[in-house]
Amino acid sequence: MQQTYKFRVYPSKKQERKMVAVLDRCRFVYNKMLDGLNKQKKPDKNKLQNSIPKLKEKYPELKGIYSKVLQYESYKLFSNLRALSRLKKNGRKVGRLRFKGNGWFKTFTYNQSGFKLVMTGKRFQKLHLSKIGDISIRMHRDVKGNIKQIVVKRYPSGKWFAFVCVKNIEQRNRKKLNKRKVGIDLGIVNFIYDSDGNRVDHPKFLNKSIEKLRKEQIKLAKKKKGSINYQKQKMKVARLHEKVLNQRDDFLHKLSRKYVDSYGFIAVEKLNIKELVTKSYNSRNMMDASWNKFLQFLNYKAESAGVQVVRVEPRGTTQRCSQCGENVPKKLWNRIHKCSCGLKIGFCRRYG
């Protein structure tokens, strides 16, 4: 099992310049390998990876980057190629891999070596990255397991984060097996309505910030693109979006943790979220709900806690009686289930 910890890092100005340079040179190597890939009749990963030492000889500035960081760009390239291949097999129209423009690269990766976490016993620990230095890192929780990889990411808001990837994490052993079961229905007005009658309202964080976002984006549109004022305003807009994202993630993390801690079996709808968003007039609130992210959080927390999560096909579930199994046809506006067996149930409004 794998687990990833996300910690914020606080580089000095000198370290930040080095990190920005690493991003740009990784982008340069990626584009060079993509150019070589386009010239090959049959993709040869080893040949492309072996071209990196030659690039270092031709471009001496690449010697200032840790070797495995540059080598990992080969893995990224072929990972993107495999993703395109899968989309094509699924019937999607796909083009070719694109060259990355200035500012497109957000992450670089230290894989297996070149990094070290140094515990100082103070508020900030130290993350040592080869050829960059010791960077202050805020570790709000202990890292358990063998660290295999460090991914450093720059966010549009200007903040830097380190993703610590750990393998061989053992599942949490529960002292008592929780036998409680629950079914979850996801919606917009009520984010969750479960089979125990509990409901959680959708906080709609985007709606609360939409006016402020609109004003800041209008200001951004009036700035001259590429100017210093444009970059400053762009940062303001990015920080507002990041605030909404953090609020949403905090809500989803706490809610998924609550259900994993409270139940041993959780049934959720197997929703085609993409189709729902495409066909709905209320797509903005659906996207703001982030049902898919909630299910991702629920799944990985359940896996580590030994909780079973089952995806249920929703088709016909409101027509079939849960007590006797008989089909009881209903129109969309019928909110009461009445069956000849005597069962009577009221439904929640799922999208309303």
KAVEN-V756561 format. One record per backbone hydrogen bond with DSSP energy under -0.5 kcal/mol. CO is the residue of the C=O (numbers start at 1). NH is the residue of the N-H. If there is no record, write none. Layout:
# KAVEN-V756561
CO;NH, CO;NH
This chain:
# KAVEN-V756561
1;168, 1;169, 3;166, 5;7, 5;164, 7;162, 8;138, 9;160, 10;136, 12;16, 13;17, 14;18, 15;19, 16;20, 17;21, 18;22, 19;23, 20;24, 21;25, 22;26, 23;27, 24;28, 25;29, 26;30, 27;31, 28;32, 29;33, 30;34, 31;35, 32;36, 33;37, 34;38, 35;39, 36;40, 37;40, 44;48, 45;49, 46;50, 48;51, 49;52, 51;55, 52;56, 53;57, 54;58, 55;59, 58;60, 59;62, 60;63, 61;64, 62;65, 66;69, 66;70, 67;71, 68;72, 70;73, 71;74, 71;75, 72;76, 73;77, 74;78, 75;79, 76;80, 77;81, 78;82, 79;83, 80;84, 81;85, 82;86, 83;87, 84;88, 85;89, 86;90, 87;92, 88;91, 92;94, 99;101, 101;104, 106;154, 108;152, 109;111, 110;112, 110;150, 111;113, 114;130, 116;118, 116;128, 117;119, 118;120, 118;126, 125;137, 126;118, 126;128, 127;129, 127;135, 128;116, 129;132, 129;133, 133;129, 133;135, 135;127, 136;10, 137;125, 137;139, 138;8, 138;140, 142;144, 143;145, 145;147, 146;148, 146;167, 148;112, 149;165, 150;110, 150;152, 151;163, 152;108, 153;155, 153;161, 155;158, 159;155, 160;9, 161;153, 162;7, 162;164, 163;151, 163;165, 164;5, 164;166, 165;148, 165;149, 166;3, 167;146, 168;170, 172;174, 177;179, 180;264, 180;265, 182;267, 183;195, 184;269, 185;193, 189;191, 189;202, 191;187, 192;200, 193;185, 194;197, 198;194, 200;191, 200;192, 201;203, 204;208, 205;209, 206;209, 206;210, 209;213, 210;214, 211;215, 212;216, 213;217, 214;218, 215;219, 216;220, 217;221, 218;222, 219;222, 219;223, 220;223, 224;227, 227;231, 228;232, 229;233, 230;234, 231;235, 232;236, 233;237, 234;238, 235;239, 236;240, 237;241, 238;242, 239;243, 240;244, 241;245, 242;246, 243;247, 244;248, 245;249, 246;250, 247;251, 248;252, 249;253, 250;254, 251;255, 252;256, 253;257, 254;258, 255;259, 256;260, 257;261, 258;262, 259;263, 264;308, 265;182, 266;310, 267;184, 268;312, 269;271, 271;273, 272;276, 273;277, 274;278, 275;279, 276;280, 280;283, 282;286, 283;287, 284;288, 285;289, 286;290, 286;291, 290;294, 291;295, 292;296, 293;297, 294;298, 295;299, 296;300, 297;301, 298;302, 299;303, 300;304, 301;305, 302;306, 302;307, 303;306, 304;172, 307;309, 308;266, 310;268, 310;312, 312;270, 314;317, 316;319, 316;320, 319;328, 321;325, 326;321, 327;329, 331;334, 333;335, 335;347, 336;338, 337;345, 339;342, 343;339, 345;337, 348;350, 350;188
